[in-house]
Amino acid sequence: MGLILFLEHCLVQIGHVTVCKSKRSAYRTLTNILTYIEEKLLLRVNREKTTFAYVGKVKFLGFSFYKNKSGMRLRVHPKAINKMKATKKAYTFHISKGKNPRKTLCLVTQSLP
């Protein structure tokens, strides 16, 4: 089944994902993590952004999780792939219209992180 627990730390802005097998273990993990972060590390946790979600419906930093016979796997989220394809198509459109390939290459390299 697999549940994912999202924690958003206010002061440090850290996104954290914890994968648990059941809802009960996710709640138990949540209480343990919250007490550790708030009491030991003295950080505040934004409780409105702390959520539970099923593994298949989660996108985190452009990746998603899926489950197969061998266990949990990680892949690039389909939305991130479509976004990359659209960006590539927009830049290669300049080449097909007779634009200068060097100008297109400069545009592509500027857009990359």
C-alpha positions as CSV (number, residue, x, y, z in Angstrom):
1,M,0.0,0.0,0.0
2,G,2.7,2.5,0.9
3,L,2.1,6.0,2.3
4,I,4.3,9.0,2.0
5,L,4.7,11.5,4.8
6,F,5.6,15.0,3.8
7,L,7.2,17.3,6.3
8,E,7.9,21.0,5.6
9,H,10.4,22.6,8.0
10,C,9.8,26.4,8.3
11,L,13.1,27.8,9.3
12,V,15.4,25.7,7.1
13,Q,13.0,25.1,4.2
14,I,13.8,21.4,3.9
15,G,11.4,19.1,2.1
16,H,11.4,15.6,3.6
17,V,9.7,12.4,2.4
18,T,9.3,9.3,4.5
19,V,7.8,6.2,3.0
20,C,5.8,3.9,5.4
21,K,4.0,0.6,4.8
22,S,0.8,1.5,6.6
23,K,-1.2,4.5,7.8
24,R,-0.6,3.5,11.4
25,S,3.2,3.4,11.0
26,A,3.0,6.7,9.2
27,Y,1.3,8.4,12.2
28,R,3.8,6.8,14.6
29,T,6.7,8.0,12.4
30,L,5.2,11.4,12.2
31,T,5.0,11.8,16.0
32,N,8.5,10.6,16.5
33,I,9.9,12.8,13.7
34,L,8.0,15.9,15.0
35,T,9.2,15.5,18.5
36,Y,12.8,15.0,17.4
37,I,12.7,18.1,15.0
38,E,11.0,20.4,17.5
39,E,12.6,19.3,20.7
40,K,16.1,18.2,19.8
41,L,16.8,20.4,16.7
42,L,14.6,23.3,18.0
43,L,13.0,23.9,14.6
44,R,9.4,24.7,13.8
45,V,7.4,22.4,11.6
46,N,4.6,23.8,9.4
47,R,1.7,21.5,10.3
48,E,-0.5,22.7,7.5
49,K,2.1,21.5,4.9
50,T,2.6,18.2,6.7
51,T,0.5,15.6,4.8
52,F,0.0,12.0,4.0
53,A,-0.3,10.7,0.5
54,Y,-0.2,7.4,-1.4
55,V,3.0,6.6,-3.1
56,G,1.7,6.6,-6.7
57,K,0.2,10.1,-6.4
58,V,3.3,11.9,-5.2
59,K,5.7,14.2,-7.2
60,F,8.7,15.3,-5.2
61,L,11.5,17.3,-6.8
62,G,10.5,16.0,-10.2
63,F,10.5,12.4,-9.2
64,S,7.7,9.9,-8.4
65,F,7.6,6.5,-6.7
66,Y,6.0,3.3,-8.0
67,K,5.7,-0.1,-6.6
68,N,6.4,-3.4,-8.4
69,K,7.1,-7.0,-7.5
70,S,10.6,-6.3,-6.3
71,G,9.6,-3.3,-4.1
72,M,9.6,0.5,-4.3
73,R,11.2,2.2,-7.3
74,L,12.0,5.7,-8.3
75,R,11.4,7.4,-11.7
76,V,11.2,10.8,-13.3
77,H,7.6,12.1,-12.9
78,P,5.7,12.1,-16.3
79,K,4.9,15.8,-15.8
80,A,8.6,16.7,-15.6
81,I,9.3,14.7,-18.7
82,N,6.5,16.5,-20.6
83,K,7.9,19.8,-19.4
84,M,11.4,18.9,-20.7
85,K,10.0,17.8,-24.0
86,A,8.0,21.1,-24.4
87,T,11.2,23.1,-23.7
88,K,13.2,21.1,-26.1
89,K,10.6,21.5,-28.8
90,A,10.4,25.2,-28.3
91,Y,14.1,25.6,-28.8
92,T,14.5,23.2,-31.7
93,F,11.7,25.1,-33.5
94,H,14.2,27.9,-34.1
95,I,16.5,25.5,-36.0
96,S,13.7,24.2,-38.2
97,K,12.7,27.7,-39.2
98,G,16.1,28.6,-40.5
99,K,17.4,30.4,-37.5
100,N,21.0,30.4,-36.5
101,P,21.9,27.2,-34.7
102,R,24.5,29.0,-32.5
103,K,21.8,31.4,-31.3
104,T,19.6,28.3,-30.5
105,L,22.4,26.7,-28.6
106,C,22.9,29.8,-26.5
107,L,19.2,29.9,-25.7
108,V,19.3,26.2,-24.6
109,T,22.4,26.6,-22.5
110,Q,21.0,29.7,-20.8
111,S,17.8,27.9,-19.8
112,L,19.6,24.9,-18.3
113,P,20.3,25.0,-14.5
